[in-house]
Amino acid sequence: MFTDNHGNMISARYIPIAQEIAEATEAEDITQRSWGSAVLAATYRGMCKGCLLTAPGSGIVGCPLLLQLWSWERFPIDCPEITGGSWPANELYDADRIDMPTFGSLWTSRKRRFGHNQLRNCYPAFTEQFDLLLESDVIWEPYRQDNRDAAYPGGISNMCTRDWPYWMTKAKIIFDIFVEEMSQQRVVRQFGLRKLVEPPPPNVLLPPRIHKLTRKGSNKTAAGWLQILAPYVTGWATATTRSWDASEPFDLQEFQEYLRTYMPRTRLRLSQACDPLEMPPATQWDTYPRHSTSGTRHHAAQLTADLQDDAAVYTLAFVRPTSRTV
């Protein structure tokens, strides 16, 4: 759950926790910890660090599996086909509804089949495919009851929804010494809630100095770190009382207004040259052609030939040969 870039080694800080779990004879012998928020915080920090790495062998740490499953549930990009359909109702059934499938069981326990076309340089291809996405291509609410019933007719583990009062909390998530914002107010549509055109900022901003905390070159003791992180640790005592508004349902018209505001910040829009005041407003359907051209030599050759033809026409039309008098 907490990968790093130390190869086959792991931090000694995990040993006491693992030992406690291994030696426990009753569930009450294990200290209650918010593993879900810790995994999420570690993944957030891993993605943050991954954006700053430049070495060829760099990768995302934290829990890349969580990020992959999250993507497969929502986007058709790089998503494998699963054989076997939905999860059988009588498989992994538990009367206490604990040892039962989770949201990721279909992806991790079934045979997966990927596309036959393999790309050598996949980053540009994935970028292009994301640029092609429309609002209708995304599964916005994979947690909705009908989606859950279709994938898992026998139900899922109660552990998946047991802590739902914490899903919209404003408390900061923590892993080791790393503190992160969850920012659920920016992704409320996946919960079927109202998406504001301008999502509100957190009530208490995370100071940059806290977000930049690192163990490198530091000789602080556990007590020293706890003193710095105490406000965020104790904040979980009231986490369920400080939540983002979850009372208003999703409104499609307001979401489309949000997209009109959001897209100009993320997509370069090419249009016919005209007066800026006469340019029509952007819509969520302004996108690149709906066919993929990545990795095809034929397309590259055709594009080069077309450019050469256009250059030749331009030369003949605007460049006249110099005449000489003999």
N, C-alpha and C positions, 0 to 999 in steps of 0.2 A: 504493500500500500504506500510505502514511503521510499521510493527509489531515489538513488543519488548517482553521482558520477565517480564513485570510488571503486568501481569494478566489483570484485567479489567480497568486498569488506563492508561492514555495517557499523554504524556508530555504537559505541558501548553504552550510550544512554538508553538504548532500547532493551538491554539485557535485564534490568530489574523488572520491567513491565512484562516481558516475555516469561520470566521466571515466575512471577506472581500468577499469571494465567495458567502456566503448566502445572504448578503445584497446588492450585485451588481444588478443593473437593466439593465445594458448594458455590453457587453463583454469587452468594453474598460475600464470599472471600475475595472477590475481584473488585477493585476500586472502579466505580462508575466513571467512565470517560466518554466524551462526545467524539467518538471515532469518526463519524461522518463529517463533522465540521473540521476536524483536524486534517483529514484526507483532502477536503476541498481547499483548505488554506495552503497545504503543501503543494497542491496542483496549481493554484493561483500563483504562488511564489515561483514555482518551476516555470510557468509560462512567462512570467515577468523577467526572470533571469534569462530564459531562452531567447528573448527578443534582443538581448544585449550581447550574446555570444557570437563570435565570428570564426572560431576554429572549425575546420572541415568535419571533425568528429563530434561536434557539439550536439546535444540532444536535450529534450525536455525531461526534467526530473519531476518528482512528486508522484502522481498516479496517472500516467498516460493512458492506462486501460480505461479509467473513468472517463477521460476526455474522448476516447475513441467510441465507447458505448454511448455516450451522450450524443455524439455526432451521428452515429448510425441510426439512432432512434428518430432523428429529426430531418436529416438531409439525405438525398438520394446519391450524393457524391461519394465514391469509394466505398459504397455500402454493399456488403456481400449478400447473396441470396441464401436463405436458410432452407434446408431440406426438412421435410417432416411437418410443415405447417405449424399450427398452434401447439402449445404444451398440453399433453394428455391430462385430463382431469384427475385421473387416479395415480399419476406418477408424482412421487415426492409428496404424498399427502400426509399431513400431520393433524391429529385431532386438536392439538393446541394451536395449530396454524402458525407455527414458528419455523420448523424445518420444512419450508415450502419454497417454491420458486421465488426469485426476486426479479426486478425489472431487467436484469442483465442475463438471466438464465438461458433464454433462447439463443442469445448471441454466443455465449461461452460454452454451452453444452450440446449444441447441435452442429451438424456438419455444415460448413460454410463454403460457398462457391463464389469465387471472384471472377471478374471479366477476363477474357482471354487476351485482350490487348494490353500489353505491358509497356509502360512509358519509362524511358531512361531518365528524363528530366521531368519529374512529376509535378514540381512546384508550379511552374507556369501553367500546366494543364489544369491543376486544381484551382488556381486563381481564375482562369478563364471560366471554368464551370461554375464557380461561385458568382461570377459576374452575370452568368446566364440565368441565375435563379430568379424566379418570380415568387410572389407571396403565396401563390397556390401550390408551389412545389414543396413547401415546408410543412412538416407535421408539427403544428404549434402546441398541441396539447396531448402529448403521449400519455400523460397520467390520468386522462379522463376515464371515467368508469367504463364506457363502451369500448375504448381502446384496450383497456386492461382485460375485459371479458373476452375480447376477440383473441388476444394473444395467450391468455391464461384462463381458460374456462373454469378450472377448478379453484381459481383464486391465487393470490400471492401471499407471501409471508406477512404476518401482522407487523413484523419489524420494519417493513418498508414505510408504513404510515403511522407507526406508533408515536413518533415525535413530530407529527404535523404542526403542533402549535409553535414550533421553533422555525418552521420553514420561512416565515416572513419577518423574523426578528431583525432588529437593527443592531444587535450585539456584534462586535468584531469577532471574526473567526481566528483561531490561534493554532499554530503548530510549532512546537519547540519555542524559539524566540521570535518567530515570524508572525506578524499581525496583518490581517487583510480585511478589506471591506467585501461583503457579499454583493451589495448593490442589486438586491432583488427588484428594486423599483424600476430597473431598466429592462427586466425580462418577465414582467408580470403576465404577459399574454400567455405564457406556457402554463399558467395556473387559471386561465380563463378570466382574468381580471382586467380592469380598465388600464389602457396604456396611454399615459399623458403625452402630449406633444413635447413638452419639456419636463422630463422626469425630475423630481425635486432632489436636491443634494442631501447628503446625510446631515442629521441634526448636529452631530459632533464629528468634524472632519478628523481623519487620521493624520497626525503630524508627519511630515516627510522624514524627520529624524527617526521616528519609530519604524516607518516602513523600510528604512535603509539599514536597520539593525543587522549585524552579522557577527558570527563567532570568530571570524578571521582576525587574528592579531589581538584578541580580547582575552583577558585573564579574570573576568568576572566570575564570582562564585554563583551557585544556584540561588542563594539568598539575594545577591546583587541583581540578578536577572529578574527574580520575582518582584523585587521592589519597583523595577521599571515597568513591568507588565501587569502589576497588581490592578490598575483601573480596568483593564480589559478582561482579566480573569474574573474579577468580582462582578463584572457586568453581566455575566451569565446567570447570576442569582436572580436577576429580574428580566431575563431575556424574553420571556413570554408576555411581559407587560409592555414592552417597547417594540412595537411591530409596525410595518408599513400597512397602510389602509388596504384591507382586503374585502371591502363591503360592496364596491361598485363593479358590476359585470363588464365584460369586454364590449367595446363599441367599435364596430368596423369603420365607421365614417371618421372617427377620431384617429384610428390607427392609420388610415390612408393619409390624413393630414400630417401625422408623424413621419410617414415615409417621404412625403413631399419635402419635409424639412431636413430629413436625415440624408437622403440620397445625394443631394448636391455636395455634401461633405465627403462622400466616399467614392463617387463615380465621376469619371471624366465624361462629359456629355458633348458629343460632336453634333453640330447642326449647321445648316446652310447659313452662310454669312448674311447678316441682316442687322438692322438697328436693334441694339439690346432691348429697347423699350417695346419692340414689336415681337420679340422672341416669345413663343408660347411657353407656359409654365411646364416644368418637368412633371412627369407622371411616373408611377411605379412600374409601368410597362416599357419605359425607355431603357433599352438594354442592347447588348450586342446580339448578332444573329443567333438564332436558336439551333445552330448546328456547330459541332465541334470541329476545329481545324488544327488542333494541336498535334504535333508529332508527325504530320503527313508531308512527305517530300513532294508529293504531287501538288499539294496546295502551295508549297513554297516555290516550286518551279513555275506554276501557273501565275502566282503573284508577281514573280520577277519578270515574266514575259509581258504581263499586263503593264507593269511599270515602264518597261522598255518601249512598248507601243505608245504609251501616253507621252513619254519623253520625245519620241520621234515626231508625233503629231504636233507637240508644242514647238519643237525646233522648226518644223516646216512652216508653221503658222506665224511665228514671231521673229525668226532669224532669217534674214535675206542674205544670200551670198553677195560678196563684194564684186562688182564688175570692173574689169580692167580694159583700158583702151589700148589697142595695139597700133 
